[in-house]
Amino acid sequence: YNFFIPFAIGMAAFLLSLGISVVKNGGLPKWIGWTAVVLGIASVTPAGFFGFLAGLLLIAIIGILGAMRSGEGTAEGTA
């Protein structure tokens, strides 16, 4: 139980900075940015555990999107 507060604050800081960066600069779909902002705020509420789990799911989705984008460039280059 001693590590919940540092995890919650770290996840909230990461998700808020990710969300603000995506909404402001682009690079990823806007829905990811707004979802990250909402989950960042939820991470410091009593529902923080669910915000933390949803944040991990969002990070996995971003990884999949990044892998799909990197595959697009290599397929065109080899054709």
Order of alpha helices (4+ residues) and beta strands (2+ residues): alpha-alpha-alpha
